[in-house]
Amino acid sequence: MIKIAASMPAEYRDASSEELARRIAAAKESLGSRLLILGHHYQMDEVMDFADARGDSFGLSKIAAEQRDAEIVVFCGVHFMAESADILTGPEQRVILPDLSAGCSMADMADIDQVEAAWADLATIVDIERVVPITYMNSTAAIKAFVGRHGGAVCTSSNARAVLAWALGDEKASARGDRVFFLPDQHLGRNTALSMGYDQEELVLWDPAQPLGGQMSDVIEQSRVLLWKGHCSVHGRFTIDQVRRFREENPEGKVIVHPECTQDVVESADAWGSTDFLIRWIEAAPIGTVVTIGTEVHLVSRLAKEHPELTITCLDDEVCPCITMARIDAPHLAWVLEEAMEGRIRNQITVDPETARWSLVALERMLEIT
């Protein structure tokens, strides 16, 4: 459930960047250890400058859960991230999303009603007890809870391979099922499964807008990984033509991309992996390396600033910000902090107990696996 707050007063939008920075700093000092500000890697610098911790969505949620003295957790990210933080934190902690309109288009592509309908359809074709649902961290609490109830697990871009191996079996463990139902990002699921040696024919796209996902029964029966038709609007912008153009202009240059990119882009890259992987790759790169990164531009720009010894560009030269992530800005941050100083909690994110319970089951399974 979302507790809807009043609209942000115009004074915050009209304030200068200098005034906002001063007010945010003053509010942080006033709230002291009661406050924890979390900044996702894709946030703008005007927000990240005040973050107590920065990282990916799950890593930040774990930090919030570990810091129980922080009564007020301001999550500068998007809605599903704040939900995860609420699930993992204690009842005495309150999670705030500075702007409730900061959502995730990928997470929104897997609606719980559609997922439940798809599950019912699958049950008419295959043994549903042998289907293991796996959802990417970038999904709503309702989807995480669905996965938890049906014996599946959450995954991140860092551990998707390990979670798929847990579900489908490998040389270390027997399979938990015959196939995986992977939500909501088709590209992460496809790229991970292909890297594990699965054939293209074993990967089947499920379109929730079509009867039986747009597939024939025999195709579904032969599948190993059913991929929900969802994607990231940012990483979907990167193309093979952009890679070719970069290589033509920089013969010695390197291309590194996120696994939410399409298969052809991932296969054409020199390296691919999670956001943390991309950051570590940059940190380890030799001085003078020319590299282009296929991920969100605010992170790319921050890495370029922090590593002047490298030449770092964004693969999409027309810029590719996460529009919804950018809705968390200095005005909204200043507003929710000053309201908290006065004892008014704005834009609190809460997940109902039943959904939280099953979501936690799916999250804990992931932790056990990895």
C-alpha positions as CSV (number, residue, x, y, z in Angstrom):
1,M,0.0,0.0,0.0
2,I,1.1,3.5,-0.7
3,K,0.3,6.4,1.7
4,I,-0.4,9.2,-0.7
5,A,1.1,12.5,0.4
6,A,0.3,16.1,-0.4
7,S,1.9,17.6,-3.5
8,M,5.3,19.2,-3.0
9,P,5.0,22.9,-2.4
10,A,6.1,25.2,-5.3
11,E,8.8,26.8,-3.1
12,Y,11.0,23.7,-3.5
13,R,10.7,23.7,-7.2
14,D,11.5,27.4,-7.4
15,A,14.5,27.3,-5.0
16,S,18.0,27.6,-6.4
17,S,20.3,24.6,-6.4
18,E,22.5,26.3,-3.8
19,E,19.5,26.9,-1.5
20,L,18.3,23.3,-1.9
21,A,21.8,22.0,-1.1
22,R,21.9,24.1,2.0
23,R,18.5,23.0,3.2
24,I,19.2,19.3,2.5
25,A,22.4,19.5,4.5
26,A,20.7,21.2,7.4
27,A,18.0,18.6,7.5
28,K,20.5,15.8,7.4
29,E,22.4,17.3,10.3
30,S,19.2,17.8,12.3
31,L,17.9,14.3,11.8
32,G,21.3,12.8,12.5
33,S,21.6,9.0,12.9
34,R,17.8,8.7,12.7
35,L,18.1,9.3,8.9
36,L,19.6,7.1,6.2
37,I,19.6,8.3,2.6
38,L,20.2,5.6,0.0
39,G,21.2,6.5,-3.6
40,H,20.9,4.1,-6.5
41,H,23.7,4.2,-9.0
42,Y,21.5,5.8,-11.7
43,Q,20.6,8.9,-9.6
44,M,21.6,12.4,-10.5
45,D,24.6,14.0,-8.7
46,E,22.4,16.5,-7.0
47,V,20.9,13.6,-5.1
48,M,23.9,11.3,-4.9
49,D,25.9,14.1,-3.2
50,F,23.8,13.6,-0.1
51,A,23.6,9.8,-0.1
52,D,24.9,7.9,2.9
53,A,25.3,4.8,0.7
54,R,25.1,4.2,-3.0
55,G,24.7,0.9,-4.8
56,D,22.2,-1.3,-6.6
57,S,18.6,-1.8,-5.4
58,F,19.1,-5.0,-3.3
59,G,22.4,-3.9,-1.8
60,L,20.9,-0.7,-0.6
61,S,17.9,-2.5,0.9
62,K,20.3,-4.8,2.8
63,I,22.2,-1.7,4.1
64,A,18.9,-0.3,5.4
65,A,18.0,-3.5,7.1
66,E,21.4,-3.6,8.8
67,Q,21.1,-0.1,10.1
68,R,18.2,-0.5,12.5
69,D,18.9,2.8,14.3
70,A,17.9,4.6,11.1
71,E,14.2,5.3,11.7
72,I,13.8,7.1,8.4
73,V,15.1,5.5,5.3
74,V,14.9,7.8,2.2
75,F,15.3,5.6,-0.9
76,C,16.5,7.6,-3.9
77,G,15.5,5.2,-6.5
78,V,12.2,3.8,-7.9
79,H,9.1,2.3,-6.4
80,F,10.1,-1.4,-6.4
81,M,13.3,-0.6,-4.7
82,A,11.5,1.2,-1.9
83,E,9.2,-1.8,-1.6
84,S,12.1,-4.2,-1.2
85,A,13.6,-1.9,1.5
86,D,10.3,-1.9,3.4
87,I,10.2,-5.7,3.2
88,L,13.7,-6.1,4.6
89,T,13.6,-3.4,7.2
90,G,12.1,-3.6,10.7
91,P,8.7,-2.4,11.7
92,E,10.1,0.6,13.5
93,Q,11.7,1.9,10.3
94,R,9.8,4.0,7.7
95,V,10.8,3.9,4.1
96,I,10.2,7.1,2.0
97,L,10.3,7.5,-1.8
98,P,10.8,11.2,-2.4
99,D,8.6,11.2,-5.5
100,L,5.8,8.6,-5.8
101,S,5.9,8.9,-9.6
102,A,9.4,7.3,-9.7
103,G,8.4,3.9,-11.1
104,C,10.1,1.4,-13.3
105,S,8.7,0.6,-16.8
106,M,10.2,-2.9,-16.7
107,A,8.6,-3.7,-13.4
108,D,5.2,-2.4,-14.6
109,M,5.4,-4.8,-17.6
110,A,4.6,-7.8,-15.3
111,D,1.2,-7.1,-13.8
112,I,0.2,-9.6,-11.1
113,D,-3.2,-10.4,-12.8
114,Q,-1.4,-11.2,-16.1
115,V,1.1,-13.4,-14.3
116,E,-1.5,-15.4,-12.5
117,A,-3.4,-15.8,-15.7
118,A,-0.3,-17.0,-17.5
119,W,0.4,-19.5,-14.7
120,A,-3.1,-20.9,-15.1
121,D,-2.6,-21.2,-18.8
122,L,0.7,-23.0,-18.3
123,A,-1.0,-25.5,-16.0
124,T,-3.2,-26.7,-18.9
125,I,-0.1,-27.7,-20.9
126,V,2.7,-28.7,-18.6
127,D,3.1,-30.0,-15.0
128,I,2.9,-26.7,-13.2
129,E,4.6,-28.3,-10.2
130,R,7.7,-28.7,-12.3
131,V,7.8,-25.0,-13.4
132,V,10.1,-22.8,-11.3
133,P,9.2,-19.1,-11.3
134,I,12.1,-16.7,-11.1
135,T,11.7,-12.9,-10.9
136,Y,14.3,-10.3,-11.4
137,M,14.8,-7.9,-8.5
138,N,13.3,-5.2,-10.8
139,S,9.7,-6.4,-10.2
140,T,6.9,-5.4,-7.9
141,A,6.4,-6.9,-4.4
142,A,3.3,-8.6,-5.7
143,I,5.4,-10.5,-8.3
144,K,8.0,-11.4,-5.7
145,A,5.3,-12.7,-3.5
146,F,3.8,-14.8,-6.3
147,V,7.3,-16.3,-6.9
148,G,7.7,-17.0,-3.2
149,R,4.3,-18.8,-2.9
150,H,5.1,-21.0,-5.9
151,G,8.5,-22.2,-4.9
152,G,10.7,-19.8,-6.8
153,A,13.3,-17.2,-6.1
154,V,14.3,-13.6,-6.8
155,C,17.5,-13.0,-8.8
156,T,19.7,-10.0,-9.5
157,S,21.8,-9.3,-12.6
158,S,24.8,-10.5,-10.6
159,N,23.4,-13.8,-9.5
160,A,20.9,-14.7,-12.3
161,R,23.2,-17.5,-13.5
162,A,23.4,-19.1,-10.0
163,V,19.6,-18.9,-9.6
164,L,18.9,-20.4,-13.0
165,A,21.4,-23.2,-12.2
166,W,19.5,-23.8,-8.9
167,A,16.2,-24.1,-10.7
168,L,17.3,-26.2,-13.7
169,G,20.2,-28.1,-12.2
170,D,23.9,-28.3,-13.0
171,E,26.9,-30.5,-12.2
172,K,26.6,-29.5,-8.6
173,A,22.8,-30.0,-7.9
174,S,19.8,-31.7,-9.4
175,A,17.0,-29.7,-11.0
176,R,14.1,-28.3,-9.1
177,G,11.9,-28.3,-12.2
178,D,11.7,-28.9,-15.9
179,R,11.6,-25.3,-16.9
180,V,11.8,-21.8,-15.6
181,F,9.3,-19.0,-15.9
182,F,11.5,-15.9,-15.9
183,L,10.0,-12.5,-15.1
184,P,10.0,-9.7,-16.2
185,D,13.1,-9.0,-18.3
186,Q,13.4,-11.2,-21.3
187,H,16.9,-10.0,-22.1
188,L,18.5,-10.8,-18.8
189,G,16.9,-14.2,-18.9
190,R,17.9,-14.9,-22.5
191,N,21.5,-13.7,-22.1
192,T,22.1,-15.6,-18.9
193,A,20.6,-18.8,-20.3
194,L,22.6,-18.7,-23.5
195,S,25.8,-18.1,-21.5
196,M,25.0,-21.3,-19.6
197,G,24.8,-23.3,-22.8
198,Y,21.1,-23.5,-23.4
199,D,20.0,-23.5,-27.1
200,Q,18.0,-20.7,-28.6
201,E,15.2,-23.1,-29.3
202,E,14.9,-23.9,-25.6
203,L,14.2,-20.2,-24.8
204,V,10.6,-19.3,-25.5
205,L,9.1,-15.8,-25.3
206,W,5.8,-15.4,-23.4
207,D,3.7,-12.5,-24.6
208,P,1.1,-11.8,-21.9
209,A,-1.1,-10.0,-24.5
210,Q,-1.5,-13.2,-26.5
211,P,-3.4,-16.4,-25.8
212,L,-0.9,-19.0,-24.4
213,G,1.7,-16.3,-24.6
214,G,1.5,-16.3,-28.4
215,Q,3.0,-19.9,-28.5
216,M,1.9,-23.3,-29.6
217,S,1.5,-26.0,-27.0
218,D,4.3,-28.1,-28.4
219,V,6.7,-25.2,-28.3
220,I,5.9,-24.6,-24.6
221,E,6.3,-28.3,-23.9
222,Q,9.8,-28.3,-25.4
223,S,10.9,-25.1,-23.6
224,R,13.4,-24.8,-20.8
225,V,13.1,-21.1,-20.1
226,L,9.9,-19.2,-20.7
227,L,10.8,-15.5,-20.9
228,W,8.2,-12.9,-20.0
229,K,8.0,-10.2,-22.7
230,G,9.4,-7.3,-20.7
231,H,12.4,-5.1,-21.1
232,C,14.3,-2.1,-19.8
233,S,13.5,1.1,-21.7
234,V,17.0,2.4,-21.1
235,H,19.0,-0.6,-22.0
236,G,16.8,-1.4,-24.9
237,R,18.1,1.8,-26.6
238,F,21.5,0.3,-27.2
239,T,22.0,-1.2,-30.7
240,I,24.5,-3.2,-32.6
241,D,25.0,-0.2,-35.0
242,Q,26.1,1.9,-32.0
243,V,28.7,-0.8,-31.2
244,R,29.9,-1.0,-34.8
245,R,30.2,2.8,-35.0
246,F,32.2,3.0,-31.8
247,R,34.6,0.2,-33.0
248,E,35.1,2.0,-36.3
249,E,36.1,5.2,-34.5
250,N,38.0,3.5,-31.8
251,P,39.7,0.3,-33.1
252,E,41.4,-0.4,-29.8
253,G,38.4,0.7,-27.7
254,K,36.4,-1.6,-25.4
255,V,32.7,-2.1,-25.2
256,I,31.1,-3.2,-21.9
257,V,27.3,-3.5,-21.4
258,H,24.6,-4.5,-19.0
259,P,22.8,-7.8,-19.5
260,E,19.5,-6.0,-19.8
261,C,20.7,-5.1,-23.3
262,T,19.5,-7.2,-26.3
263,Q,21.3,-10.4,-27.2
264,D,23.1,-9.0,-30.3
265,V,24.5,-6.1,-28.2
266,V,25.7,-8.4,-25.4
267,E,27.3,-10.8,-27.8
268,S,29.2,-8.0,-29.6
269,A,30.6,-6.5,-26.4
270,D,34.0,-7.2,-24.9
271,A,32.4,-7.8,-21.5
272,W,29.0,-7.7,-20.0
273,G,27.6,-7.9,-16.5
274,S,25.7,-6.3,-13.7
275,T,26.1,-2.6,-12.6
276,D,28.6,-3.7,-10.0
277,F,30.5,-5.7,-12.6
278,L,30.7,-2.6,-14.9
279,I,32.0,-0.5,-12.0
280,R,34.6,-3.0,-11.1
281,W,35.7,-3.3,-14.7
282,I,36.3,0.4,-14.9
283,E,38.2,0.4,-11.7
284,A,40.5,-2.3,-12.9
285,A,41.0,-0.9,-16.5
286,P,44.6,0.2,-17.4
287,I,45.3,3.9,-17.6
288,G,44.5,5.3,-21.1
289,T,41.8,2.7,-21.8
290,V,39.1,4.0,-24.2
291,V,35.8,2.4,-23.2
292,T,32.1,2.9,-24.0
293,I,29.5,1.6,-21.6
294,G,26.0,0.4,-22.4
295,T,24.1,1.5,-19.3
296,E,22.3,4.5,-17.8
297,V,24.0,7.8,-18.5
298,H,24.1,9.2,-15.0
299,L,26.3,6.3,-13.9
300,V,28.4,6.6,-17.0
301,S,29.0,10.3,-16.4
302,R,29.8,9.7,-12.8
303,L,32.4,7.0,-13.7
304,A,33.9,9.3,-16.3
305,K,34.3,12.0,-13.7
306,E,35.8,9.7,-11.1
307,H,38.2,8.1,-13.6
308,P,39.9,10.9,-15.6
309,E,42.7,8.5,-16.5
310,L,40.3,6.7,-18.8
311,T,38.2,7.9,-21.7
312,I,34.7,6.8,-20.9
313,T,31.6,7.5,-23.0
314,C,28.0,6.2,-23.2
315,L,27.3,3.8,-26.0
316,D,24.2,5.8,-26.9
317,D,25.6,9.2,-27.8
318,E,22.1,10.8,-27.8
319,V,22.0,10.1,-24.0
320,C,19.9,7.5,-22.3
321,P,18.8,8.6,-18.8
322,C,16.3,6.6,-16.7
323,I,13.5,9.1,-16.9
324,T,11.5,7.8,-13.9
325,M,14.7,7.5,-11.8
326,A,15.5,11.1,-12.6
327,R,12.2,12.2,-10.9
328,I,14.0,11.9,-7.6
329,D,15.6,15.3,-7.5
330,A,16.9,17.9,-5.0
331,P,13.6,19.6,-4.6
332,H,11.8,16.4,-3.6
333,L,14.6,15.3,-1.4
334,A,14.7,18.6,0.4
335,W,10.9,18.5,0.8
336,V,10.6,15.0,2.4
337,L,13.6,15.7,4.7
338,E,12.2,19.0,6.0
339,E,8.8,17.4,6.5
340,A,10.4,14.6,8.4
341,M,12.1,17.1,10.7
342,E,8.6,18.3,11.6
343,G,7.4,14.8,12.3
344,R,5.5,14.5,9.0
345,I,6.4,11.4,7.0
346,R,5.6,12.0,3.3
347,N,5.5,9.4,0.6
348,Q,6.0,6.4,2.9
349,I,6.1,3.1,1.1
350,T,4.5,0.1,2.9
351,V,3.9,-3.4,1.7
352,D,1.0,-5.4,3.2
353,P,2.1,-8.2,5.6
354,E,1.0,-11.1,3.4
355,T,2.8,-9.8,0.3
356,A,5.8,-8.9,2.4
357,R,5.9,-12.4,4.0
358,W,6.0,-14.2,0.6
359,S,8.3,-11.7,-1.0
360,L,10.7,-12.3,1.9
361,V,10.5,-16.1,1.2
362,A,11.6,-15.5,-2.4
363,L,14.4,-13.1,-1.3
364,E,15.7,-15.5,1.3
365,R,15.8,-18.3,-1.2
366,M,18.0,-16.2,-3.4
367,L,20.3,-15.5,-0.5
368,E,20.5,-19.3,0.3
369,I,21.3,-20.0,-3.3
370,T,24.1,-17.4,-3.6
